[in-house]
Amino acid sequence: MREVFKNTDELVYEFLTDFKIKWDSTKPAAWHSDSVELTELWLFSHTITHEFHHRGQIVKMGRQLGYIPPKMNLAKPSQVNEQAEPLI
């Protein structure tokens, strides 16, 4: 799991680097039988929120199996850079 989250962290860093000035551009997305326009900021925020949801599920399953996970604190903005260690 650490490797998966490390890869995710790298992908997020790449996204933030490449799209830092294009947050307001929209992309069409299929929604049920319709199509909607979503900003890249919304897509990014939704993805991050969803990742935290799954991290929480993994932590809960681990605890139910008797594993006490390490702290999952967010990094401070001053700590975020390309060489940052994974948070878990």
N, C-alpha and C positions, 0 to 999 in steps of 0.2 A: 504494500500500500504506500509506503514511503516513496517508492520510485514513481508510482502513478501520480501522487501529489506533487512530487518534484517536477515531473513533466508538465503537469497542469500549471504550476507556478511559472515555468519557463514560457509556456504558451501565453499566459496572461501578460507577462512582461513584454513579450513580442507585440501583443495586441496594443498595449498601452503606448509602446514606442511608435508603432506604425500609425495609430489612429488618434493621437493626442489632439489634433486640431480639427478632426472631422466628426465630432460627436453629434452634430445636428443633421447630418445627411441621413436620408431614410432609405430603407430597403423594403421591397414588397415581401410579404410572408403569407402563406396560406393559413387561413384560420377557419376551421370547419369547412363549410362549402363556399366561403368567401375569401377575399384577399384584403389584407390591411397593410398600411405603411407604418413601419416601426423605425425609430431612430436607433442608430448604433449604440448610443448611450443606454437606451432601454434594453436592447439585446444583451449588452455587456452586464448591466445591473441584474437582469433576470438570471443570467448564467451564473454569476457569482453567488446570488442568493440561493440558487438551486444547488450549487456545490456545497455551501454551508449546510444545507438541509441534509445532504447525503453524508457529510462528515459527521453530523450529529447522529444519524442512524448507525454509522459504523461504530462510533464511540458507545452508543447505547447497547448494541449487540455485544461488543467486547466486554462491557461491564457485566452484562447478563451471563457471560461465560467465565467471569471471574478475573478478567484482565483489567488492570487499572491503567488507563492511557495517560500519556504525558499531557501537560497543560497545552491547550490549544489557543493561547492568547494571540491576538492579532499583533503584527509588527507595527511599531510606531512609524509614521512617515519618514522620519530621519533614518530609520533602519532599512528601508526598502531600497535595494539596488540590484544590479544584475547578479552579484555574487551572494545574495542573501541565502541563508540556510533555509530549508523548508521549515514551516511552522510546527509540524508535528513529527 
